[in-house]
Amino acid sequence: MPEMPQVLVVGAGPVGLTTTHELVRRGVRVRLVDAADGPAVTSRAVATHPRTLELYDQMGVIDEILRRGREISAFTLYQDGRRLARLDADYSTMPTRYPFTVAIEQTSTEAVFRDALAAYGVTPEWGVRLEGLEQSGSAATVRLRHTGGRVEETTVPWVVGCDGGHSTVRKMLDLPLSGAANQTWLLADAVMTTKLPPNSIYWIRAKGGTLMAVPLSGDRWRLLDTVEVDYDGDDDRIAQRFQRKISAGIGHRVTVERPTWVSVFTAQQRMVPRMRAGRCMVAGDAAHVHSPASGQGMNTGVQEAINLSWKLAMVIAGDSRPELLDTYEVERVPVGAELLESTKKATQMIEMRTPFTDLALPVLFGVISRVRQIRKRVQAQLLGGMSGLNLSYHESPLSAPGTPSHDGPAPGQRVTRVTREDERSCGWPVLLEALREPRWLLLLSPKADNAQAMDVAKRAEDAYRRWLSVWWITDEATVEGAGVIPDQDRRVRDRLGLRDGGWVLVRPDGYVQSRGATLACDTLAAALERVCLVSPLSTVG
């Protein structure tokens, strides 16, 4: 008889699949249910941004995502038949090994994760609808209705709602979704024959409104109309309308075939004030809905799933107290609020069409295109928010106070601020492989007199072997043993801002939790206490 699940995940979209994946690879027993009869056949989300790609790397699914997707490395503006500007993505101020967005349909992303889960022996249960949810101090009791009408009542320690904008879990927890409904857009997926290079997202301003075009696989494109949003089921009429407007906007004739999917989408700008209620949490669209203007929805939900999963796994394993889960909403609710504000501005900018903007935009983008310093500043601001690379948890109660000694990541910042060139060094491949394990990492740069640091590191590793790995960064050119990062060219230490004797403690999601110049027991114990450990380091040994 199989063991009872420790977590019920409701919703088998990208966020639910990610949550399940990150829990099961940490040894948590998960049951994943979805009210739909089977996997989705249409895609709302199509953009996967750099920070999410870094996390996919940690999860071990990046190769398949890249194989199925298309790299997007530019943003191009057209107005009334002429190109005003093409801004190629510049990530030089926020180094990453994935300096591009991947256009991949949500259906393909979900398929990748279902395959990954199958390797763990986990499959979604389709046609299972949540109809009741009650909590006690130690568990949640749920009522599930199966296809055919069978009703099941069961108890599970934890519930995570990843069931979308109309979330049943959110409603049963009485979490209000506050905000307003904004403009309505029409979305369509269709084959389009065009001279436009398929490595850019296109913002097209033409008489009669503003459109966007995003290349998908093959010759298919995701097309968006912000003005003419009426849809009566006549797909041929929609194709002709897009063909006419895009041709006028970019200055050469395109051919748009009958769409394979059309949807009218009302851009909501709403979010919950809390993401946890007792033994239940919500993530993704269950916690916030917003405009698709910058393609942030799925990316934000995936990052929430990862943030929650490692914390929940530590609580379930008995390593941390349940208070650790409070940091989930402390860290992620502000991200949701910023997301709503940024997507609201992006929506307003895309839709804006007045005589003044028609005159001003060519001048503005002409300056941006010609003046390198302005262009870099604009790109850094736009890409920083959209890419997720500048996200920081520096104000989180998990992040210990402190700053790097050089130019390395401070507590709350991602540790993977490296380039493809860095990846070819002797040390970074080893460290990146270590980050793919679902564990905390303690990274140390030894010096001649480091007996105290070695003793503290060994004590911590012995006490927390189940979830903590200790790695020594050395001057060697090759790996000589487990727990050693060869760094003859010092690229690892330079990127981390580590001097001899320094240390960095990295969370399972790849963010720095704390760092220091010298490793001492009281310093490390104070940093780890923020993780609400059941057995603090100061009491171990």
C-alpha positions in Angstrom: 0.0 0.0 0.0 1.5 3.4 -1.0 2.3 5.9 1.7 -0.1 8.8 2.2 0.9 12.0 0.4 2.5 14.8 2.5 1.4 17.6 0.1 -1.7 18.0 -2.1 -0.9 20.2 -5.1 -4.1 21.5 -6.8 -3.5 22.5 -10.4 -1.3 20.8 -13.0 -0.2 23.8 -15.0 3.4 25.1 -15.0 3.3 26.3 -11.4 1.7 23.2 -10.0 4.1 21.0 -12.0 7.1 23.0 -10.8 5.9 22.8 -7.2 5.5 19.1 -7.4 8.8 18.6 -9.2 10.8 20.6 -6.6 9.1 18.8 -3.7 9.5 15.2 -5.0 13.1 15.7 -5.8 13.6 16.6 -2.1 11.9 13.3 -1.1 8.4 14.7 -0.3 5.4 12.6 -1.2 3.1 14.7 -3.4 -0.3 14.1 -5.0 -1.1 16.4 -8.0 -4.7 16.8 -9.1 -6.4 18.9 -11.7 -10.1 19.5 -12.5 -9.4 19.4 -16.3 -9.9 16.1 -18.2 -6.3 16.2 -19.5 -3.4 18.5 -20.3 -4.1 21.9 -21.9 -4.0 22.1 -25.7 -3.7 25.9 -25.9 -1.1 28.2 -24.4 -1.5 31.5 -22.7 2.2 31.8 -21.6 4.8 31.8 -24.3 7.8 33.8 -22.8 10.4 32.3 -20.5 12.9 34.9 -19.2 16.6 34.5 -18.2 16.1 34.1 -14.4 13.6 31.3 -15.0 16.0 29.7 -17.4 18.7 29.7 -14.7 16.2 28.0 -12.3 15.3 25.4 -15.0 19.1 24.7 -15.2 19.1 24.0 -11.4 16.1 21.8 -11.9 17.7 19.8 -14.7 15.1 20.6 -17.4 16.9 23.4 -19.3 18.2 21.3 -22.2 14.7 20.2 -23.2 13.3 23.7 -22.8 15.9 25.2 -25.1 15.4 22.4 -27.6 11.7 23.1 -27.9 11.8 26.9 -27.8 13.1 29.8 -29.8 15.7 32.3 -28.5 14.5 36.0 -28.5 17.2 38.6 -28.2 15.7 41.9 -29.3 12.7 44.2 -29.1 11.7 46.1 -32.2 9.3 49.0 -32.7 7.5 49.7 -35.9 5.2 52.7 -36.6 3.1 53.3 -39.7 5.3 51.3 -42.1 8.8 52.1 -40.8 11.1 50.7 -38.2 11.8 53.2 -35.4 14.2 51.1 -33.4 15.6 47.6 -32.7 17.0 47.2 -29.2 19.1 44.1 -28.9 19.2 42.6 -25.4 22.2 43.8 -23.4 22.7 41.9 -20.2 26.2 43.2 -19.5 25.1 44.9 -16.3 23.4 41.7 -15.0 25.6 38.7 -16.1 23.8 35.5 -17.0 24.5 32.4 -19.0 21.0 32.8 -20.6 21.1 36.3 -22.1 17.8 35.9 -24.0 14.1 35.1 -23.6 12.9 31.7 -24.9 9.6 31.7 -26.8 8.1 28.4 -25.8 4.4 27.6 -25.6 3.0 26.7 -22.2 1.9 23.3 -23.5 5.5 22.4 -24.3 6.7 23.6 -20.9 4.1 21.5 -19.2 5.0 18.5 -21.3 8.7 18.8 -20.3 7.7 18.9 -16.6 5.3 16.0 -16.9 8.1 13.9 -18.4 10.5 15.0 -15.6 7.9 14.0 -13.0 7.2 10.7 -14.7 10.9 9.8 -14.0 10.0 10.2 -10.3 6.9 8.0 -10.7 4.5 10.9 -10.3 1.7 11.7 -12.8 -1.1 14.3 -12.6 -4.6 13.0 -11.7 -6.9 14.5 -14.3 -10.6 15.0 -13.7 -10.3 15.5 -10.0 -12.0 18.7 -8.7 -11.5 20.2 -5.3 -14.9 20.8 -3.7 -14.2 21.2 0.0 -11.3 22.3 2.2 -11.1 22.5 6.0 -8.1 22.9 8.2 -7.1 21.7 11.7 -3.9 22.4 13.6 -2.1 19.4 12.1 -3.7 18.8 8.7 -6.2 19.8 6.0 -9.2 17.7 5.1 -10.2 18.0 1.4 -13.2 16.8 -0.6 -12.4 15.7 -4.1 -14.9 14.9 -6.9 -13.7 12.5 -9.6 -14.8 12.2 -13.1 -17.9 10.0 -13.0 -19.1 11.5 -9.8 -17.2 9.6 -7.1 -16.5 11.8 -4.1 -13.4 11.3 -2.0 -12.6 12.8 1.4 -9.0 12.6 2.6 -6.6 14.3 4.9 -3.3 15.7 4.0 -0.7 17.7 6.0 -0.3 20.5 3.5 -2.1 22.0 0.5 -0.7 24.2 -2.3 -3.2 25.9 -4.6 -1.7 26.4 -8.1 -5.1 26.4 -9.8 -5.1 29.6 -11.7 -6.9 32.9 -11.7 -10.2 31.4 -10.7 -8.5 29.4 -7.9 -10.8 27.3 -5.8 -8.2 27.0 -3.1 -7.9 30.8 -2.8 -11.7 31.1 -2.6 -12.0 28.4 0.1 -9.3 30.2 2.1 -11.2 33.5 1.9 -8.2 35.2 0.4 -9.5 38.3 -1.4 -8.2 39.1 -4.9 -8.0 42.8 -4.8 -7.5 45.2 -7.7 -9.2 46.2 -10.9 -10.0 45.0 -14.4 -8.1 46.9 -17.1 -8.2 46.8 -20.9 -9.2 43.8 -23.0 -6.8 42.3 -25.7 -7.4 39.7 -28.4 -4.8 37.0 -28.7 -4.3 34.6 -31.6 -1.8 32.0 -32.7 -1.3 31.7 -36.4 1.2 30.9 -39.1 2.5 34.2 -40.5 4.8 34.6 -43.6 6.9 37.7 -43.1 10.4 39.1 -43.7 10.6 40.0 -39.9 13.6 38.2 -38.3 12.1 35.6 -35.8 14.5 36.6 -33.0 12.7 39.7 -31.8 9.4 40.7 -30.1 7.6 43.3 -32.2 5.6 46.3 -31.0 3.7 47.5 -34.1 1.9 50.8 -34.1 -0.4 51.3 -37.1 -3.5 53.3 -37.9 -6.3 51.6 -36.1 -4.3 50.6 -33.0 -1.3 48.9 -31.5 -0.3 45.2 -32.0 2.4 42.9 -30.8 3.9 39.9 -32.5 6.0 37.1 -30.8 7.6 34.4 -32.9 6.9 30.8 -31.8 8.2 27.5 -33.2 8.2 27.1 -37.0 6.4 29.9 -38.8 3.8 30.4 -36.1 3.4 33.7 -34.2 1.5 34.9 -31.2 -0.4 38.0 -32.3 -2.0 40.5 -29.9 -4.4 43.3 -30.8 -5.1 46.0 -28.1 -7.9 47.8 -29.9 -10.1 45.6 -32.1 -10.9 42.9 -29.6 -14.3 41.7 -30.8 -14.5 38.0 -31.7 -17.5 36.3 -33.1 -15.9 33.0 -34.0 -14.9 34.0 -37.5 -11.2 33.0 -37.5 -10.8 33.9 -41.2 -11.9 37.5 -40.4 -9.4 37.6 -37.5 -6.6 36.5 -39.9 -7.4 39.1 -42.5 -7.6 41.8 -39.9 -4.2 40.9 -38.5 -2.7 40.6 -42.0 -4.0 44.1 -42.9 -2.9 45.9 -39.8 0.6 44.2 -39.5 1.3 44.8 -43.1 0.5 48.5 -42.7 2.5 48.8 -39.5 5.8 47.2 -40.7 5.7 48.4 -44.3 5.7 45.1 -46.2 3.0 42.6 -46.9 2.6 39.6 -44.6 0.3 36.6 -44.9 -1.5 35.5 -41.8 -3.2 32.1 -42.0 -6.3 31.0 -40.2 -5.5 31.0 -36.4 -5.3 27.7 -34.6 -6.3 29.5 -31.4 -8.1 32.8 -30.6 -8.8 34.2 -27.2 -10.2 37.5 -25.8 -8.3 38.3 -22.6 -9.3 41.0 -20.1 -6.2 42.2 -18.4 -6.9 42.0 -14.6 -4.6 43.7 -12.1 -5.4 41.9 -8.9 -3.5 40.1 -6.1 -3.9 38.6 -2.7 -2.6 40.3 0.4 -1.4 37.0 1.9 -0.2 33.8 0.2 -0.4 31.5 3.3 -3.3 30.5 5.5 -2.3 27.9 8.0 -1.5 24.7 6.2 -2.4 26.0 2.8 -0.5 28.2 0.3 -1.3 29.7 -3.1 1.1 30.4 -5.9 1.0 31.8 -9.5 -2.2 33.1 -10.9 -4.0 31.8 -7.8 -2.2 34.7 -6.0 -2.1 37.4 -8.7 -3.4 38.0 -12.2 -2.2 40.8 -14.5 -1.7 41.9 -18.0 0.3 39.7 -20.4 2.2 42.8 -21.6 5.6 41.7 -20.4 5.1 38.0 -20.3 5.6 37.8 -16.5 2.9 35.5 -15.3 4.3 32.0 -15.7 7.8 33.2 -14.8 6.7 34.7 -11.5 4.6 31.6 -10.7 7.5 29.3 -11.3 9.8 31.4 -9.1 7.2 31.3 -6.4 6.9 27.5 -6.7 10.6 27.1 -6.1 10.7 29.6 -3.3 7.9 27.7 -1.5 9.0 24.2 -2.2 12.4 24.2 -0.6 11.0 25.8 2.5 8.1 23.4 2.8 10.4 20.5 2.2 12.6 21.6 5.1 9.6 21.9 7.4 8.2 18.5 6.4 11.6 16.9 7.0 11.7 18.3 10.5 14.7 20.4 9.8 13.0 23.8 10.2 10.1 25.1 12.2 6.8 26.0 10.4 7.6 29.7 10.9 10.0 29.3 7.9 6.9 29.2 5.7 6.0 32.8 6.8 9.0 34.0 4.8 7.3 32.7 1.6 4.7 35.4 1.6 7.1 38.0 3.1 9.4 37.5 0.1 6.8 37.0 -2.6 3.9 39.4 -1.9 6.1 42.4 -2.6 7.2 40.8 -5.8 3.6 40.4 -6.8 2.9 44.0 -6.0 5.8 45.2 -8.1 4.7 42.9 -10.9 1.2 44.5 -11.0 2.7 47.9 -11.2 5.2 47.1 -13.9 2.7 45.3 -16.1 0.2 48.1 -15.7 2.8 50.6 -17.0 3.8 48.2 -19.8 0.1 47.9 -20.8 -0.4 51.6 -20.8 2.8 52.2 -22.9 1.9 49.6 -25.5 -1.7 50.8 -25.9 -0.8 54.5 -26.0 -1.6 56.1 -29.4 -2.0 59.8 -29.6 -0.8 62.5 -32.1 1.8 63.5 -29.6 3.2 60.0 -29.1 3.2 59.5 -32.9 5.6 62.4 -33.2 7.6 61.8 -30.0 8.3 58.1 -30.3 10.4 58.4 -33.5 12.5 61.1 -31.8 12.8 59.3 -28.5 13.8 55.9 -30.0 16.1 57.6 -32.4 18.1 59.0 -29.5 18.0 55.7 -27.7 19.3 53.9 -30.8 22.2 56.4 -31.4 23.4 57.2 -27.9 25.0 54.2 -26.3 24.9 55.3 -22.7 21.2 56.1 -22.9 20.5 52.9 -24.7 22.4 50.8 -22.1 20.5 52.6 -19.3 17.1 52.0 -20.9 18.0 48.4 -21.7 19.2 47.8 -18.1 16.0 49.2 -16.7 13.6 47.4 -19.0 15.5 44.0 -19.0 16.2 44.1 -15.2 12.6 44.0 -14.3 11.4 41.7 -17.1 14.2 39.2 -16.9 14.0 38.6 -13.1 17.8 38.9 -12.8 17.7 41.9 -10.6 15.2 40.4 -8.1 16.6 40.6 -4.6 15.5 39.3 -1.2 17.9 41.7 0.7 15.0 42.8 2.9 13.9 39.3 3.7 14.2 38.1 7.3 16.1 35.1 5.9 18.9 37.4 4.6 21.6 38.1 7.1 22.9 41.7 7.1 26.2 42.2 5.4 27.8 43.3 2.1 30.3 41.7 -0.2 34.0 42.6 0.3 34.3 43.1 -3.5 31.8 43.0 -6.3 30.2 39.8 -5.4 26.5 39.2 -4.6 25.2 40.5 -1.4 22.7 38.6 0.8 19.5 38.3 -1.0 21.0 38.5 -4.5 21.4 35.5 -6.9 24.7 33.7 -6.9 24.7 32.9 -10.6 25.8 36.3 -11.9 28.1 34.6 -14.4 28.5 34.5 -18.2 28.9 31.8 -20.8 32.6 32.6 -20.8 32.8 32.0 -17.0 31.1 28.7 -17.6 34.2 27.6 -19.6 36.5 28.2 -16.6 37.8 25.4 -14.4 35.6 26.1 -11.4 32.2 27.4 -12.5 31.1 24.1 -14.1 31.7 22.4 -10.7 29.8 25.0 -8.8 26.9 25.1 -11.2 26.7 21.3 -10.9 26.6 21.7 -7.2 23.7 24.2 -7.5 21.7 21.5 -9.4 21.5 19.5 -6.2 18.5 20.6 -4.0 20.6 21.6 -1.1 22.1 24.6 0.7 25.8 25.3 -0.2 28.5 26.6 2.1 31.3 28.0 -0.1 34.7 28.7 1.5 37.9 30.2 0.2 40.6 28.8 2.5 43.7 30.6 3.7 46.9 29.3 5.4 45.6 29.7 8.9 42.1 28.3 8.6 41.9 25.6 11.3 38.9 27.4 12.9 37.0 27.7 9.6 37.6 24.0 8.9 36.4 23.0 12.3 33.2 25.1 12.0 32.5 23.9 8.5 32.9 20.2 9.5 30.7 20.8 12.5 28.0 22.3 10.3 28.3 19.6 7.7 28.1 16.8 10.3 25.0 18.4 11.9 23.1 19.2 8.7 24.4 16.6 6.3 20.9 15.9 5.1 20.5 19.4 3.5 23.9 21.2 3.6 27.0 20.7 1.4 30.3 22.3 2.2 32.5 23.3 -0.8 36.1 24.5 -0.6 37.3 26.8 -3.4 41.0 26.0 -4.1 43.8 27.2 -6.4 43.9 23.8 -8.1 43.2 23.4 -11.9 41.2 20.2 -11.5 38.9 18.6 -9.0 40.8 16.5 -6.5 37.9 15.2 -4.4 34.3 15.7 -3.4 33.5 19.1 -2.0 36.3 20.8 -3.9 35.9 23.6 -6.5 39.1 24.1 -8.6 39.7 27.8 -9.2 43.2 28.2 -10.6 42.0 31.2 -12.7 40.1 32.6 -9.7 37.0 33.2 -11.7 34.7 31.7 -9.1 36.2 33.8 -6.3 36.3 37.0 -8.4 32.6 36.6 -9.3 31.6 35.8 -5.7 33.8 38.7 -4.4 35.6 36.2 -2.1 39.0 36.9 -0.5 41.0 34.2 1.2 39.2 33.1 4.3 35.8 34.3 3.1 32.6 32.3 2.9 29.2 32.5 1.3 26.1 30.6 2.3 23.7 29.9 -0.7 20.0 29.0 -0.4 18.6 26.1 -2.5 17.0 28.6 -4.9 20.4 30.1 -5.7 20.2 33.3 -3.6 22.9 34.3 -1.2 21.7 34.0 2.4 24.7 35.3 4.2 28.5 35.9 3.8 31.5 37.0 5.7 35.2 37.5 5.8 36.0 34.8 8.3 33.9 31.8 9.2 33.2 31.5 13.0 30.7 29.3 14.8 28.7 32.2 16.3 28.5 34.0 12.9 27.3 30.9 11.0 24.9 29.9 13.8 23.3 33.4 13.7 22.9 33.2 10.0 21.4 29.7 10.2 19.0 30.6 13.0 17.2 32.8 10.4 16.2 29.5 8.7 14.1 28.6 11.9 16.2 25.4 12.4 14.8 22.9 14.8 18.4 22.2 16.0 20.4 25.4 15.9 24.1 25.1 15.3 24.9 26.6 18.7 23.2 23.7 20.4 24.7 20.9 18.2 27.8 19.0 19.1 
